[in-house]
Structures are given as structure tokens and as C-alpha cells.
Amino acid sequence: MSPDLLPPVAPSVTADLVEALSPRLRKRLDAGVAKLAARPVVRDGDTVRIAVDDDTDLELHAPDGVVSTADAIRCGCLLAPDCLHRAAAASAAPVAQDVPAAAATAPVGRRPEQAREDGPGRGRSPEPGSSAGATAPDATSAPATAAVPDATSAPATAAVPDAASALAASSAPDAHVAGEATAVDLLAPAQLTAAQAVFDAAAAVLDAGTDGSGAVLQAALLRAAHTARLAGLPRAAAAAVSVVTGVRAARSADPAYRLPELADALRDVLAVAHRLPSASGGALAELRGTVRQPYTPDGSLRLYGVFSEPVLTATGHAGAVTWTADAEGRLYTVSDVAPGGPGRATGAADRTVRMGDTALTHRELARAGLAVSGATVSPTGRLGAGARVRAVRASGALWDAAPLDRLWRVPVAEQVAGALAGGRDLLFLTVTLAGAVREATGECLLADCEGRALRLVAAHDHPALPYRDNLRLLAAARGSRLRIVVRLSPGPLPRAQLLAAEHPSRSDARLDLGLDRLRHADLPPVTAVPAPVAVPVADEAPLHLLRRRVHQTVSGGRRVLAFPGGGTGDGARLRRVGLGTAGDLLDELGAAAADRSRDAFGRLLPADTHRFARAWLASALYTGEVERALCAAAWGTGREVTAPAF
């Protein structure tokens, strides 16, 4: 049974069913979830039926597409309604959520934000390239203006964020409003309690790691998410749900699971819950988040399709997003994202765009144009599809013709600086393909971008999406000079996710690499071998000593850092190359992991999960800031990088 076959279940339903179990049944819940996953599933209208055994069926009723009450899950066994099967089914199903505009997840491996109302419990959906979420900016409101050269090249002079504690900086209130906070600017008691509950539950998941975070810990975090949403903290609630979904993907060996993305999700939920009690003014409003994203009138628009990409998120959403631009180069998106799996991600491109009277599909819109009247636009450029919006098909434009060619005329360094400052993370580049290069995580496509050795990687590794296959074929088109669209991947070397490209053998065509499949016949004949591109040495900066511990904690929990002698000398090595703060953070993380006191009888006392969570959060925030600074240096932006507000 695939989780995609089950309807989404509201967080409160899962929490209620798990909390109602006896202690004995809770111990058997993870085994029950695994057993249920192997049983056949049949969908009949709004009802999904699971054959528990030859004589017993378990039914999930989702009349609006979402299981919103515990009574909607019914089991035919003798122990029902107090049986294990109902809680196991809820724990195996996707989590229903309304993702707020400032909250958290990402598509094809990234961030959610833009929203679409699709019925009760389904409304908000993720969109690529939005500026918030599980892959939200790597920073809090703490300043991060230092440029960090690669530690391998200049270890003695590497400048890093000089805060004694990245965590302390992240919790400082907004200086502009700190002295003039009013009752409206402060959290209500119920919100304080809800924020603390989210932090406690997320800290427990971090302490156990994905290996130890079974259905009971997941239900506790879902309960905290539900409480936060009721208290008016939709951003914290959505971030918590994203963590649960990521943990389930890890435990089920989902091919779309990525450890760094789950680490980002945990960092975000802990940072939001940690900052909420001390925030005020505008910072507090941003941390609270909003359930509905505002749309404002924008008159008439003449748009030109740029490209389309599939969306397949760890939160159980799927679909397609088409990017368009106006004559001034401003980007707008049209999306169709809803709960679903890989099938919806691959099929949504051929669905009709839901806007006005147009009959264009997303695939067609990416190469055509759109004339819109009565347009409404969100702050991130997403087009609304209200009843008063009118849209008809119009002519498109080639990438090398006006007006789209202006997107590629913006200097690369300027594009990267804008993305690192919290703007769009899309880059429009002209590159020369130089073959493939092998890395620890697999092969990537190497390209020459204005003298930089750019590594192009797949935007998503799910086998249903053609990203990786297309990347392998493009590696054979060495010497081809193409315009491409990529999504920036911050790191110490120039790296980006390849989303779309000009056709290697046809100048009047382009490829959406997540939707279109290249064939060998599409490749141009190789007439000459281009000069080799100088490939920088892979990341050997000792920052990986801290980053590795941050990621190890997410998968293995506290215990992987508590082993005697683990990481001995790593802190000193970081200090020797000028990363003193990193060394201090690594030492504190190890000390917090090993901190277990005993009572008078020699029995271990409960671990201090708060201290460990704060130490891990400080390390995660610091690592993100240094990587952003290294990224700016690698792309040669020539300017300091200021972290966007978290």
C-alpha cells in the first residue's frame, strides 16, 4: 500500500486516535503501521477500504478529500473502535494541512508558500521558488554580513558570522519595535503555550532522530501543530506538519526523501517556536504567519511563458507550476498544486490552466502567452484565478527574443546576490556544456558559465520525473552553448538545479527538463571537443565537520553524538582554520548530547532535550549562514550578503 492511495488525515485526528491507545498498544503502533502498509487498498468514491485480513476491512471516509474526524475512520474488527488499526491507518496516511503564506515546505525539493483553495483541508499548496518554508531562508533576523572565503584557501583569515552564539542572535527582538511593543504586538498566553508545545515536540523528534521517531512522537508533534493552528500560529503549525511528513518519508525509504531538506524543516520549526516568545512588531507578525495569502488587483497583464516545472513535495502535494514574465521582466506564476503523488506531478502539465476562458495547458502556456484582465497577484507573483479574472491565449516569445531575452541580460553576480538576499532563487544563465563530473552523491552536469565551473544537478530524483535522465543525455552534448533556467543551490561551489534549457539541436525550441524527455536523436553531432573546464576541488572546507554532525543528529538522534570519543579534535581543527564559532558550537553540541545526570540510586535522569535542541539549532543556523557567505564568494558577487528575515 502506498501512502498516496490514502486520503490526507487532519493532524488532530491522528493525534486523537494515537492518544486514545493504551500504553501497550502504543508500543505496537509502529509495527501496526508497517503491517497495514502491506495490505491491499481499494478506493470507492470518497471511501478508501483497506483489507486488514480476509474478514476485516478498515474504511477511511473523506467526503471533501480529507479525513477530518476520528469517526470517519471505521474498523470492522472486534476491538473497534479502540483497536490499533484506526490509529495505524491515520499514521500511515498523508497529513492534511493548510500551508500558510509564510510557512514551510518546498517543491521538487523546496519551499511552499503560494496558495490555492481546493476545498476544505486542501487549500494551501506549495510552490517552487517561494521564499518561505521548510527550505525557508537559512537565517533569522541576526545579521550575517561577513564574506567567508573558502577555508581551504585562506584558513587564517576566514571571516564568519562573529556572534558568540547564533541562537542568541536569532532570538533577539526587532530593535526597531522592541521599545514600543504593545499588547497587540505580544503573544497571547495561549500562543505562548502553543509555541512552547511545538518546540517541546520538535525537540523530542530531534532527540530521537528519524530512526526513533515512531508514530507516537509524530502524533505528539501533530497535536502541537493542531494546537498552534487553533492559537493563531499557522506558520509554526505548517512547519511542524512538514517535519512529520519528512520523518515519515525517511522511515518509509521514500525515494524523494532528502536528509538536508528534513534538517532544514527541523531547523525552521525550532527557530520559529524559539523566536516567537521574544518577538514583537513586524517580526512577530511574520513568525505568526497567515492562513490566507493576500491577493491585490494588478489590472491588465500581457504575459509570456518561460517554462513549466513539476511539483512533488515531501508534504504530499503534487502538480505543476508555470513561470511567465511580462515585458518588464517581472515574473508571475500559474500553479495547479493539490494533494497527490508522482502521478499528479507528471499529469498536471497537461491539465488546462485554471484561469479565465483559456484552454491552454501548463505545457502549452510555457511556450505561448497570456493576456489577462482583472488580474490579482500575490506578494510573490502568483496569479489569482478569481471569478472576475479574464484570460485568453496570446502569442509567446523565444528566449533569445524580446521581451524574454532581458531575463538573461542581468549580470549573473547580480542575480545570485538577489537570490541570497531573499529574492527569487531562479537564475537565467548562458552556459557551455562540458560533460559530466562524478561526486559523492552521484554525477552532475558540468558547464562553463562566464569562466565559472558550474555544477548542474537534478531538481528532483524521483524516478517518475525525467530530470536525471535528461541530465545524463545533456552531458553527451559537450560544447553546446545554451540558455538555461536554474534554481540556485547555496554552497561553497557554484551549483544549481537545472529546470529548463534550450533544445541542444533546435534553436527555436526549449525543454522543461522535469516534464519533457530528451532522446539520443535530439543531441547534436559532436564536431569538436571543447577545451576542458577547470573543475574546482570538491568541498574540503572543514565546515563539513559541523554540517555532518547537524545532519547525523537528524537521522540518528542524540545518541549518535553521545558516543565516547565521537568527533574528538574536530572543534580544535575548526579553530585552527579561523572558524572559532563553529568549533565552539560543535563542542557545545557534543556536550549537550553527552549530558546525562543520574539520581542518588545511579539511575539515568531524563535527558535535557531543550539544551540539546538549542545547541543543535545554533549549529544549524550558523552552518546555513556560512554556506550562504561561501556561495556569494564562489559566484563572485563582490558584495556582503545580508540574511533575509527568517
N, C-alpha and C positions, 0 to 999 in steps of 0.2 A: 504494500500500500504506500503510495506516495502522498506526502502531506498536501500536495497540490490538489488532490482529489477531494479533500475535506474542506468544508466551508470555514471561513475565519470565525474564531470564537472570541467574544469580548473578554478582556482581561479579568473583569470582575467575576465572570462565570467560571473561568479556570480556577481563580483563587478561591471562590466559594466551595467548589467541588473538592479541591485538594484539602482545604482546611476542615472539611466535614469528615474526612477519613480518620479512622482510628490510628494510633501510633503504629500498630502492627501493619496495617495496610499501607501506610506511608512508606515503610521500609521496602515494600514490594512494588511501589508505584513505577519505578524506572524499568523494572523487569516487565511490568504490565504494558508499558508504552511500547517496549521493543516487541513483545508478543503480538500486540494489536497491529503493529506496522506490517506484520507478515500475513495478515488476514485479507481476504478479498473485499473489495468495496464496490457498491453499485449505487449509482445516482438515479433517482426517480423524481424529476421535477425539483422541488425545493427540499427534498429529503435525501439524505445520504445514508445508506444502510451498510453496516459492517457486520460480516458473519463472524461472531465471536467463536462459535463452534457449529456443529451440524444442526443443532436445535435452537440456538440462541442468536438473536440479532440485536445489534445496537444501532439506534437511529439518531441522527442529528437533523433537526428541523431548522431551516434557515429561510423563512419566507421572504426576507428582504436581502438575502445573500449573506447574512451574518447571524450566527447563533448568539442571541442577546440575553437569554435567560437560561438558568440551570434546568428548568423544566423542559426545555427544548431538546435536551439530550436524554433519551429514554433507553433503558436496557431491559431485555426480557429475561434476565437470569433471576434465580430465586432470591438473591441477596439485594436486588434493586429495591429502592433507589440508593441504598447505602453501599453499593458494590464498588469495586475498584475500576470497573470498565468505564464508567462515565468520566471519572477523573482522568483516566488514561487517554480516552479519546480527546478530551479537551486539551490535554497536554501535548498531544501529537499534532493537533490542527494548527494552522497558521493563526497568528494573533491579529485580531481586528483592531484597527486604530484609525483615528483622525489625525493625520500628521499636520501640525501647525506650521505657519509660515516661517517661524524661526526655529523650527525643530530639526529633527535629525535623522537622516539616512541617506542613502545615495543610490544611484542607479548604476547600472552597468558598472557597478563598483563605486558608487559615490554618494551624493548628497540629496536630501529631499527637501522640497520646500514648496514648490508650486503646487496648487491645489485644484482639484476638480471635485464637484459634488456628484456622487454617483449612487445616491440612495443612502439610507440610514446606515451608519457604521462604516461606510466605504469612502466617504468624501475625499479626504486629503490624500494626495498621491505624490510620490517622489518625482523629481525631475532632474536630469543631469545638469551639472554646472551651476546649481543654485548655491547660495553662499552659506547655508546652514545645515546642520545635521550631523549624523554620525561621522561624516567626514567634514565637519564644520572647520572653520579656520583653526589653525593649530595654536591659537593664542587666547589668552584672556586679555583684560584691559591693561595688563602690565606692559610697559614699553619694551620694545625689542628693536633697538635701532643700531645694534652693533653689526658690523660686517665681519663675518667669520671666514677667514681663508681656510683652505684645506689644511688640516693639522699635519698632514704628511709633508707638506711643502714648507710650512713655516710654523713649526711647533712652538717656538719660543714666543711668538708674537700673536698667536691666535687670540682674537678678541671675541668674547662670548657675552651673552647677557650676564651682567655682573651682579644680579640680585643674589643675596646670600641665600634666599630661599625663593624658588619660583612660585611655590604655593602661597607664601605670604603676600607676594606681589599680586597674585591672581585674586586675592580676596579683598584687596583694598577698595573702598567705595570710590565712586566717581568724585574726583576732587572738586569739580565744578558745583556739585549739588550737595556735597557732604554736609556743609554747614547750614543748608536751608531745607533740609528734609521735613516734610510734614507728615501727618497721619496717612495721607493718600500715598506718599512716597515709600511707606514702610510696609513690610509684610504683615498680614493679619495673623493672629495666633494659630488659626487653622492651617495657614500656608506654611508657617514656621514648622509646625508639626509634620506636615506632609513632606516638606523638603528634607527634614531630618530622617523621615522614614525611607525616602528614596535613597539617601546617602547610606543609611544602615544596610538596606537590602542590597544595594550595588556593592558595598564593601564586603558583604558576605559572599557574593558571587566571585569577586576578585580574590578573596582569601582561599576559596575552594578551587578556583580555576575552572576551565570548561570541563575538565575530567571529573571534577567533583560536584559540579553544579547540576544536580538532577532536577527532577520535576518539582520537588518540594521547594528548593531555593528559587527556582524560576517562578513558582506561584507566589512566593513572598514578594519578589520584585514586581510581579504583575499587580498584586494587591497595592503596593506602594504607588505604582503608576496610576491605578484607578483612583486612589485617594488624592493624588496630586491633581488629576484632572478635575475632580469634583471641587477641589480647593482653589481652582483657577490658576494652575501652573501647567498649562498644556505642553510647554517645551520640555520640562523635566519628565512629564508623563510619556511623551513620544520617545524621548531619548532612552528611557527605561525599557520601553517595549522593544526598541531596536536592539538593545543588549540581549534581551531574552531570545529574540529571533536569531541573533548571531550565535548565541550559545547553542541553540537547537541545531543550527546548521553545522556547527563544529562537531557536535556529538553524533550527528547522523551522517557524517562524512559527505556532506553536500559538496559537489564539485565547484559550486560557486563560492564556497566559504574562503575567506582570506583572513588570516590572523591579524595583519596590520589594521584591517578595517574594524574588526572587533575591538582591538586595542583602542582605536580612535573613538569608538562608541562608548566604551567604558570610561575613557578619559572625559568625554563630553558630559556624560550623566553625572559623574562625580564632581566635575568642575562646576556645573550648573547648580547642583544641590549644595556644594560648598560655598559658592558665592552668594546665593540668594539671601541668607540671613543678614549679611552686611551690606547689601546693595541698596541703592536708593536712586530716585530720579529716573533719568533715561536708561541707565544701566539696569535698573530693576525691571523696567517695562520690557526691555529686550530679553532679560532672563526669564521673565514670566512667559513670554511668547504669546501668540494669538492663535485662536482656533480657526478663524477665517481670515484669509488674506484679502486685503482691500484692493479693489479694482477702481481705477479712475478713468473718466472719459478721455479719449485721445483723438476725437474727431475722425477724419478720414486718413487711411494709410494706403500707400502703394508699396507692396512688399515683393521681394524676390527670393525664391527658395535657394538655400545654401546647401543643406544636407539634412539627412534624417538618421537617427540612431535608435536602436532598440533599447528598452529599459528592462532590466531584470535585477531586482533588488533583493537583499537579504531579508527584507521585511515582508516578502510575499507579494509585492506589486510587480506588474509587468505591463509592457505596452510599447509605445513609440513616441518620440519627440522630434518634431521637425523644426529646424532653425531657419529663420528668414531674416532679411535685412532690408531697411529702407534705403532711399537714395543717399542719405547722410551717413550710412554705415552703422546705424543703430540696430541692434539685434532684438528679434522678437521670437517667441516660441509658440508652437501649437502642439498640444500634447493629448494623448489618449492613454492614460495610465490608470489601471484598476487592479484589484486583487487578482492574481493569476500566476502562472508559471512560464516555463520556456515556450510552450505552445502559443501563448498570448503574445510573448515578446516577438516571435517570428511572424505572427499573423497580423499584428496590429498595423504594420506598414501598408497593408493592402486594404485597410478599413477606410471608409470615407471620413474626411476631416469634418468634425462636428462644428461647423461654423457657417452661418447663413445658408444660402442656397447652393453652395458649391458642391460639386460631385467629385472633387479631387480626392484621391487617396494620399496618404502621407508620402508614399514613394513618388507619386506624381508631383506633389507640391514641392518636393525637394529640388525639382528641375524646372518648375513652372513659376508662376507668380500669383499674387492675390491682391485684389482691390477690395478694401474693407471700409465700410462707412459705419458710423456709430460705434467705433472700436472702444473697447475698455481694456486697460492694461494694468497689470500688477506692478509693484515696485521692481520686480526682477525681469520684467519684459514679457511676462506670459500674457497671451491674448485671451480675453474672456469670450464666452460663447453664449451670451445672454440673448433673450428673445428679440431685443432691438438691434442686435448686430446683424449687418448685412455684408455678405462677401460673395464675390464672383471670381471666376478664373481670369487670369491675365497672363501676358507673356512673361517668360523668365529671362535670365541673363546668364551668359557664360562667366566662369570665374575670372577670366582674363579680359573681360569687357566691362564697361561702365554699367551700373554703378558698383558691382561687387568687387571689381579689382582694387578699390580703395581699401578693402579689408587687408589685402596683402602688402599695401604700401606703408603701413605703420611699422616703424622700426621694431625689430624683434625684441631688443632690450626693453623698449617701452612697453610692449605687450606683456612681457614677463613681469616687469615691475608692477604693472596694473593688476595682474592676477595675484601676485604675492601680497598686494595691499588690500585684498578682499574683493576685487572686481571679478569679471568673468574669467574663468580659467581656460577658456578656449584661446588657442594661438593659431594664426594663419601664416604659414611658412612656405617658402620655396626652397626645396632641397634637391640634392642629387643622391640617388640611392647608391649605396656602396657595399651591398651584400649583408650577410648575417654575421653575428658575433655571439658566441656562447657565453652565458652567465650561469651563476649558481642556480637561478630559478628557471633556466631554460634559454632558448635562443631569442634574440631580439634583432630587429632590422636596424642596420647602421646607415646613417645618412649624413651628408655634409651640408650643414646649414650655416652659410656665411663663415666658413672656416671652423665651425664647431663640430665636433663629432657627436651627433645627436643619436640617442638610442630610442627607437620607436618600439613600443610594446603593445600587446593586445589589450584592448579596453575591457575585455571580459573573456574568461577562459572556459565558459560553459560550452560543451561540445555542440549544443544546438545552434550556437551563433558562429558565423564563419570568420570571426576576427583572426584567429590564429592561423587557419588555413590560408587566408588571403595574405597574411604577413609572410608566410613561407614562400608563396609564389612571387611576391614582390621582391624578395631577396634575390631572385634569379634575374631581375630586370636591372642589373647593375649598370650605372651610367645614365639611367633615365632621370631627367630633370622634371620634377612635378611640383605643382602646388598642392598642399595638403592642409587639412584641419586636424589639430591635435588638442588633447587636454593635458595641461601641464601636470607633471608628477614631481613635486618638490623633492630634491635630493642633492647630494654633492656633485653629481654629474648631470649634464643636460639630458633629460629623459622626458618622454611624453607618451601618451596613449594615442595611437593612430585611429582616427574616427572616419575620415573621408579623404579621398585623393583623386586627382585627375587620372583618367584612364591612361595606362602606360603606352598604349599604341594608338589612341584616338584623341586628338586634341579637343574635339567637340563633345566629349563625354566625361563623366565623372562617376566615381564609385562610392557608395555608402558601405564601408567595409564591414559593418555589422549586419547588413541586410543582403548585399549583392555578393555573389560568389565568382571569383576570378577563375579562369581556366588557362591551361598552358597555351592555348591558341591565342589568348588575349595578350600574351607577352610579346614585346618587340624583339626582332632578331638582334643578337649581340654582334655589333660591328667592331667594337674596340673595347678593351678592358680599361676602365678608368684608373687613374692614379690612386694608389691606396690612401685611405684616410687614416691619419694618426689616431689610434684608439687610446684614450687615457687609461691608465692603470685603474682597475676596479677599486671601489671604495675601500681604502685601508685605514681611513681616519679612525683613531681609537674611540670615537663617539659610539661605534658599534658595540663597545663593551657595555655601555649603559642601555642602548636601544635593545640589545639582545636580552638583557635582564627584564626590561619592561615587557617584552613580548613573551618571554618564558613564564612570567607570572600569570599572564592572561590564560595560558593553556594549562599550566601545572599548578598554579596557586602558590600560596606562601611556602609550601613545603619544598619546592624546588630551589628556593633561595636559602633555606634554613639548614641545608646540609653542611656539616663542618668542612671548612676549607674551601667552600664554593666561592669563586671569584676573588680568592686571596691575591692581593697585589694589583688588582685592576684599578682600584682607586688611586694608588700611587702612580700607576702608569699614566692615567689621565692627567694628574697634576704635573707630571714631568713635561707634558707637551702643551701646557698652558691652559688646560681645561679643569681648573681647580674646582669650580662649582659642580661640574659633572662628577668629579671624584668624591666630593662631599655628599652629593645626592646618592651616589652608588653605595657609599659606606652606610649612610642612614637607612637606605632600603634594606641592606643586608642585616643591620642591627635590628630593625623593626621586625624582620622576618624571623629572627632567632630569639626574639624577646618572649620567653615563656617562663612565667614565675610558677612556684609551687607553694602549696599551703603547708601547714605545720605537719601534715602527715606525708609529705612528699608527693602529693598528687598534683598533676599539672592543672593550673588555673586556666579559665577560658582566655584565648588569645585576645590581645588588644587590636581588634580589626580596624579601629579608627586610626590608630597610629600608622599601621601598615598601609591603609588606603591613602592617607595623606602623603606618606613618603613616596608611594608609587605614583600618585597624581603629580607631585612636584617633579619627579623624574620624567614622566610622560610629557608634561608641559614644556620642560626645559629642552628635551630632545627635539620636540617639534619646532621650537624657536631656532635652535642652532641649525637644524636641517633647512629651515627657510632661508637663513642667512647664507648658508653654504650654497643653496640653489641660486640665490641672487648673484653670488660671486662666480658661480660656474657659467651663468648666462651672460656675465659681463654687464649687468645693469648699470654699474657705475654710480649707484646711489644706495643710501641706507634703506633698510627695509623696516617699516613700522608695522607691527602686527595689528590686524583689524580687531575691533572689539569682539570678544568671544560671544 
